Amino acid sequence: MDTRVHAAAVVGYTFEFNNWLKYAGTHCACTHLPGLFRSMEWFEIAGLIAPRALMMVQGGNDGIFPISGARRAGHNAEALYAMLGEPSRVRFVEIPGLPHAYSRPYREAMYGWLARNLLDQGMANPFRRAICGR
């Protein structure tokens, strides 16, 4: 809710509370505040930044935050932004086949999004490392 934050990228932490509780692997309690899931769903918390830019990046094989709940949460956040008339300010990205991580493909997706939304540069496409001389 801090207006100094102009854009956010959530990497490996897009989920639905009930889906996570039912299907997730082991993880610490840092993922939630006790009782919060009774009042709000994850996409509603993520949507507090709206209409400022929000990107959600999730691995298709995340064993902590299952992709089934991540997809629904991501699409619900996109629907929230659409209701606000700002559909281009939100994006859910699934990286097929990857586990819960913060590895290069996740960062590349995030860098392009942030460059577009913070620096007004590029088209918000993933950055790819240039291979020089090979």
Secondary structure by P-SEA (a helix, b strand, c coil): ccccccccccccccccaaaaaccccccccccccccccccccaaaaaacccccbbbbbbbcccccccaaaaaaaaaaaaaaaaaacccccbbbbbbccccccccaaaaaaaaaaaaaaccccccccbbbbbbccc
